[in-house]
Amino acid sequence: LTSMEFTALIVKSVILVSFLSSQGSSYYVNVNLAVMETHHMGNEIAAFDISFTAIKEHIIGDFEHSKPTDEMILDAGYPAENHDVVTDDGYILRLHRIPHDAGGTYNRTRPVVFLQHGLLSSSADWVVTGPGKALAFLLSDQGYDVWMGNYRGNTYSNQHVNPDIDKKTYWAFSWGEMAEHDLPTMLSHMMEVTGQDTFYYIGHSMGTITYYTACNYHHWIQNATRLMVGYGAHTAVPNLISPAFYLLAYFANNLEWISDHLGMYEFLPSNWLIEWWASAVCTEEMRTQAVCRNILFLVGGYNKNEMNDTMLPYLLGHVPAGTSIMNMLHYGQSVNTGAWAGYDLGSDQLNLRRWNSTRPPTYKYDVITAPVALFWGENDWLVVPEDEAALAGKLPNLVLNQRVDEDAYTHLDFLWGMHNVEKVYGPTMELMEKY
């Protein structure tokens, strides 16, 4: 075996254990050298004799730190609504709404704003830090009718109209399907309920690439957008510096192998995989901290200057909120190719069936005609300044490209940073008043 083949086999074994652990058990693993030519499992992984000893675990959830979005809104004294919608391909999505401020009344003239979460997240991102700090509450206080979306596969949008749908079919999606099906379904429902024909859009991370991609499929979206605000916005991310995501992209083929061979389609990293990533990301000083046991922080980074330690248990109670392996692989393809394109299914035949072409489509920037404002962080692990500048230079109607005034500001700070009111949310609301 070459060193790369050896490493690849180790990765497959680690991910295999991760999959088994995600099924509700912990496992001891024994990996022994075996004779490749005669091993009963075949040559592909027969360089090792792998055995597992299972130990069942029971995990008790902490409800106080993981209350649903609507309950957090009600606890804060604001009205809350749940809206369930069905996409044209059968996914059931939940939207959360704050129709007016605390103590206010319904008013159909209130301007509408739609907040869309990022990768591995949910609508909880916009309310978890509470009144006076969380963006959804601040917008409500300023007179907006606030809607929050949830993409397929996360905590709130994990159902399908077909109760017998198999896992492989259900989880066969990435941010491309979210842009093509989920976002237009949620936006059109919001517009129908409110009677408004225009809206403001604020997205974080994956909530930005899905907006830009949706503009390629549904031109009415950009026509109805009064202002699009992107936090940690991106299309292609070839230069990201997130060690966890870099490893994910590097070993993407092995992750795809595990998915195909073991029927593992939901992205459920267990403690084995988390610890492996943490060893590459966390310093010795950080190694015992809770952030080093959470996949979202390992992917997006951690900035102690913006993190309120008392809030950390509540943040960890809501992330990761779930997604598909295919979605993670789609990001890996962007890292490897540097392209903003549809998901490459790996063969001419499969791509022809999905895309009517042997190659997935490359998306266009000139259709994003709505006014766009970007806020970016100097220390963003996922969207480095170079990639952000490339995006900014291609947007046809860029009205603001603002660096957050803090050198250590990173990807997740846009959601929970202690100084967001003055550095990000305040400037956002001031700009919205102009549109």
N, C-alpha and C positions, 0 to 999 in steps of 0.2 A: 504493500500500500504506500502511496505517496503521502506526504504530510497533509495535503489538502483533503485527500480521501479519508485519511484517519480522522481529521477534524470534522468532516462532514458526517461521518458515522457517529461520532460522539454527539454532535448536535442532534441527529435523528434520535439517538437514545435519550438525550435530555428532554427533547420535546415529547417523546413517547411517554416518559415518566410524567411530564407535565399534563399530558392528556389524561392519563390514568388518574392522577391526583385530582384533576378537575371534576372527576366523576364522584367525588365525595370520600376519597380515601387518600392516605399517605402510603408511600411505598419505599422500602429499602431496595436498592438496586445492586446487583452483582454483575459486573461485566468482566468476562474471562475470554482470553484469546482462544480461538477455535480454528480448526482446519478449514480453509475456505472451500476447497474442492469438494468435500464430502458432507458439509454441514446441511442438516435437514431443512433449514430455512432458505436455502438458495444463496447464490453468490452475492446478491445485492447488499445484504447486510450480514452475511455469514462470517465476516471477520471477527465477530464477537458472539459469544454465548451469553445471552441476556436473560436473567431471571429476576422475578419480582416477588417480594413478600408484602402483602397488603396489611395495613393497619387502618381500621375504620376511624373516622373522626366525625364529631358532631359539632357544627359551628352554630352558635347562638347569635342571632343578629342583635344589634344595638339600635332599637327603634328610635330612641331619643336623638341619636346622631344621624339618622337616615330617614327622617320623616318625608313623606311625599311632597312634591312641590306645592300642591294645593293646600295641604295642611300647614306648611310653613307660611304661606300667604295669609291664611285665615288667622294663624297664631299672631301674625304681625298686625292684625286689625284691618286688613284690606279684604275686599270681596274677591272670591275666586270662582272660576268656572272651568270645567273640564269639557272639552269638545273632542269627540272621536270621529275620525274621517277614514274613508277607505280609498286607497289609490286604485288606479285603473288596472293594476296587476295584483290586487287583492290584499295588500298589507294594511293592517288597521293601525292608524297613528293617533296619538293623543296630543292635543294642544292644551296649553294652560293659558288662562286669560285673567288679567286684572282690569276689569272694565272701567273702574274709576278709583280715585284716591280714597283713603280711609275717611269715612264720614261723608263722602260725596254721593252723588246720584247718577243714574244712567243718563247719558247725553250722547246722542248719535252724531253730534257735530265734533266730538273730540277727535283729533288727528290720530291715526292708527300707526303703531310701530310694531314691527315683527322682529323678534330676537331669535337667532338660530345658533345653537351650540356647536361645539367642535368635536373632534375625534375623541371617542371613549367617554363622552359627556352627555348631559341631558339638560332639560329646562331648569333643573335645580341650580345650575351655575349662576343664574341671573337673580336668585333670591336668597341664597343660603347665607350670605353675610349680613342680611337683615336690613330693616328700614334705615334710611340715612346713609347707607353704604352700597347696597346692592343696586345695580343699574335698573332693574325692573321697578323697584319701589321709587327710585328717584324720578324716573320717567312718569310714573303714575302721579306723583306729587306735582309734576310740571304740567299736568293736564292731558296726558296721552292715554289712549286706550291701548294697553300693552298685551301683546300676544307672544307666546313662546312655543316654538315647535320642538318636536322630538322625532328624530329620524328612525327609520326601521331598524329593528334589532336592539334598541336600547331598552332601559328599564321600563319605560312607559309605552313603547311601541313594539311589543314583541308578540303580537297576535296576527293571525291571517284568517281570511274568510273561509278558507278550506281547512277544517280542523284535522284533516288526515294528511296534510302536506308533509312530505318527508323532509328531514333535516337538510339534506344536500340541496334540495330545491329551495327551501326557505332561505338558507344562508348564502345563496348564490347571488350576492349583490355587493356593490362597492359604492363609493361616493357618486359614481356615474348614474346608478339607478336612483339614488336619492335626489340628484339634480333633475333627472328626466321625469320622475314620477312623484316623489314625496313632496318636494318644495312647491311645485305648482298646485298640487292638491290642497296643501295647507293654506297657501296664500289665497287661492280662489275661495275657499271656505270662509276665511277671515273677511274677505271683501264682501261676500254675500251676506254674512251675518251683520256686519256693521253698516252696509249700504254705502261704503266708501269706495271710490274708484282709484284712489292713490294711497300709497303707504310709504313709511320710512322703513329701511331695512338695516339692521345691525347684526353682523355675523362675526363669530370668532373662529379662527383656524379653519377647520373643515366647513364651517358655515359660510366661508367666503368662497372657496373653490366650487362649492355646490351652487352658489348664486351665479358666479361667472359662467359655469357650465350650463346652468338652466337657461341663461340668456341665449345660448346656442340652440336650444330646443324650443323655447317659448318666448317669442319676441314681445308678447304682451307684458311680460314681467318687467323688463327694463323700461317700457313705456309707462307703466303704472308706478314706477319707483320715483319718489320725490328726491330721495338721497340714499345712497348706499354707503354705510360706514363699515370698514373692515378693520378688525383687530387681529394682528398676526396674520394678515391676509397673504394668500399665495395661490399660485397655479402649479408651476413646477418647482421642485425643491432639490435640485441636484447638488447643492453645496451645503446641505444641512450638517450640523456638527453634533447632533444628538447621538451619543455613543450607542444607546439602545436601539435607535432607529437604523443607525448605520449597520449594526450587527444583523438586524432584521432584514435589511435589504441585501446584505452580503450572503445570507443563508436562505434567501427567499425560496430557492428551488427545493431545499430540504423541508421547509415549512409546507410547501405545496405537496411534497411527497407524503408527508405525514397526513395531511388533510385527505388526500386521495386514497391512501391505503388503510386508514383507520376510521374513516367516517367522522373526522374531527373538523367541523366547519365553523363553529362559533369560536371567537377569540376569547379563550378563558385561561390566561396564564396562571399557573398555580405557584406555590411557594418555590418549587424547584427552579422554574424558569425565572421567577422574580429574583431569586438570589443570584442566579447566573448573571443576569443583567446588572444587578446592583454591584457585583464585583468589578464591573467595567466602568460604572458611572459614579459610585459614591466613594468619597474619601474615607479613610480609616476613622476619622472623627465622626462622620455622618452615618457610618455603617449600621449603628443600632437604632437610628431614628426611624420613625414611622414612614417618612417620605421615601425611604429606601426600600420599603416593602410595598409600594404602590406603583403600578405600571405607568400611570399617567405622569407622575413626577419623574420617573426614570426616562420617559420619552421627552417630556417638555422642559425639564429643568426645575431648579429650586432656587429662590432668591430670598435669603433670610431677612433682607432689608424691607421686603414687602409682606412677609408672612406673619400674621397674628397667630401665635402659638396656641392661644385658647380656641381659635377657630379650627385648628387642624383636625380634631376628631370629627367635626361636622363635615369638613371637606372630604375627608377620607370615607365618610359614610355614604357618599354619593358617587364617587369615582373609584374604579372605572365603571361606566354605566352599560358597557357592552357594545360589540360590533361583530362583524364577520372576519374570518381569516382572509377572505377575498379582498375586503376593504384594506386590510393592513398590507396585503401583497400589492394592491394597486399603488399605494404610497411607495412601496419598495421599487416598483417599476419606474416611478417618477424619479427616484434617486438614481437608478441605474441608467436610465435613458436621457434624463434631462428634459423630457417632453411633457406637455399637458395634453393628454390623449386618453381615449377610452381604454378600457381594460383589455390587455392582450391575452387571449385565451390560450395561446401557446401553439396553435396549429392553424394552417390555412383553412382546413375544413370547419373547425369550430368558429373561427373568425368570420368566415363566409356566412355561416348560419346566423350569427349574432349581428354582424355589421354589414353584411352584403359586400364584403371586401376581405382580402386576405390580411389586411392590416386595420387596426382600430382607427377611428377618426382622430385627427388632430383638431383641437378646438380653436376658435377664432376670438380675437380680442376686439375687432372692430364692431362687433354686435353689442358690446357692453356700452350702450350710449347714455345710460343714466349717470347723473353726477356721482362721483365716487370720492370718498375721503378715506385715507389710510393712516392708521396709527401703528408705529412699529417700534420694536425694542432693540437696543444695541446688542444685548446678550441673548437674543432669541435663538434657542438651539435648533428649532425647526425651520424658522424663516430667517436666515441670516441676512444682514444688510445687502449683500450682493444680489440675492434672489429677490428681495423686496424691491430693490432699485430696478431690476429687470421687469418686474410686474408694473411698477409705477410708470416706466417709460413706454409701456405698450397700451395703457388705458387711454381711450380717446377723449374722455371727459373727466380727467382728474382735477378735483378742485382743492384738495389738500393732501399733502404727504408729510406727516408730522412725526418726528422722532420723539419718543417719550423722554422727558428730561431726567434721565437716571441711567448711568452707565451699566448698572447690573440688571436692568429691567429685562425680563424674559417672557416666554410664551404664555405661561399660566398666570402671570401677574395681571394680565388684562381682566381676569375674572375676579380675583380675590385680593389684589394689591391694596395695602392699607392707605395708599395715597392716590387712589384712582379718582376720587371725586375731583381733586384739583388738577391732576395730571392728564386724565383721559375723559372721564364722564362729563365733567364740567365743560371742557372745550367741545365735546360732542354735542351736548345740548345747546350750546351757544350757536354752533354751526347749523343745527337743525332748524333753529328759528329763522334762518335766512332762506330756507327752502320750504 
